[in-house]
Amino acid sequence: MENTSRKLKVYSTLGKPAPKICLQGKWVEEVGFSIGDYIEVVIDDNRVIITKITEPEKLPTMSMKTTLSKPTIDVVKEQAVQYKTDENDVIEKALLYYFKKKGII
């Protein structure tokens, strides 16, 4: 395994500014994280500790809607009504389309 230490910049989010830290790349996979994994983030003494959650009882209980912006949710609701389907079905199909387009799956 290559060096797992990286020096990164803290960015700002769009709109209402807030600090944003983005970890991405093959090196994240090389240290054991995969797409779809759940993680726990602990901030302690100016450090960020990220741990993969492997125990099902520790998985967060949330719907896919909790990770989407309000405008995105509004579009999903409109499409669900238009196509006479469940909102989560629309979200799932949109995510599958996105991941296929990016070559992730």
C-alpha positions in Angstrom: 0.0 0.0 0.0 1.2 3.5 -0.9 1.5 6.4 1.6 -1.9 7.0 3.1 -1.0 10.6 4.3 -2.3 13.4 2.1 -2.2 17.2 2.5 -5.4 18.7 1.3 -7.1 22.1 1.2 -10.4 22.9 3.1 -12.8 24.4 0.6 -16.0 26.4 0.9 -19.4 25.2 -0.1 -21.5 27.1 -2.6 -24.3 29.4 -1.4 -24.1 29.7 2.3 -20.3 29.3 3.0 -19.2 26.5 5.2 -16.0 24.5 5.4 -15.8 21.5 3.1 -13.3 18.6 3.2 -13.4 16.3 0.2 -11.6 12.9 0.2 -11.7 11.1 -3.2 -9.5 9.0 -5.4 -8.2 5.5 -5.8 -6.1 6.0 -2.6 -9.3 6.1 -0.5 -10.3 2.7 -1.9 -6.7 1.4 -1.4 -7.0 2.0 2.3 -10.3 0.1 2.6 -13.2 2.4 1.8 -15.6 1.5 -1.0 -18.6 3.3 -2.6 -21.7 2.6 -0.5 -19.8 2.1 2.8 -21.0 3.9 5.8 -18.6 5.8 8.0 -18.4 7.4 11.4 -16.5 10.7 11.6 -15.1 11.8 15.0 -13.4 15.2 15.5 -11.1 15.3 18.5 -8.2 17.6 19.3 -7.9 19.2 15.9 -8.0 15.7 14.2 -10.6 14.0 12.0 -10.9 10.3 12.5 -12.9 8.3 9.9 -13.9 4.8 10.6 -15.8 2.4 8.4 -19.0 1.1 10.1 -19.1 -2.7 9.7 -21.8 -3.4 12.4 -25.3 -3.2 11.0 -26.7 -1.8 14.3 -24.5 1.2 14.0 -25.7 2.2 10.5 -27.5 5.5 10.3 -31.2 5.4 10.0 -32.2 7.9 7.3 -33.8 7.9 3.9 -32.1 8.9 0.7 -34.0 12.1 0.8 -32.1 13.4 3.9 -28.9 13.7 1.7 -30.6 15.7 -1.1 -31.2 19.4 -1.4 -34.7 20.8 -1.3 -34.7 21.8 -5.0 -33.6 18.2 -5.9 -36.4 16.7 -3.7 -38.9 19.0 -5.4 -37.8 17.7 -8.8 -38.0 14.1 -7.6 -41.5 14.6 -6.3 -42.6 16.2 -9.6 -41.1 13.2 -11.5 -42.6 10.7 -9.2 -46.1 12.2 -9.9 -45.4 12.5 -13.6 -44.3 8.9 -13.9 -46.7 7.6 -11.3 -44.1 6.0 -9.2 -42.5 6.1 -5.7 -40.1 9.0 -4.9 -37.4 6.6 -3.7 -37.7 4.7 -7.0 -37.0 7.9 -8.9 -34.0 8.7 -6.7 -32.7 5.1 -7.1 -33.0 5.3 -10.9 -31.3 8.8 -11.0 -28.4 7.5 -8.9 -28.0 4.4 -11.1 -27.9 6.6 -14.2 -25.3 8.9 -12.6 -23.1 6.1 -11.4 -23.3 4.4 -14.8 -22.5 7.7 -16.6 -19.5 8.2 -14.4 -18.3 4.6 -15.1 -18.6 3.7 -11.4 -20.8 0.7 -12.1 
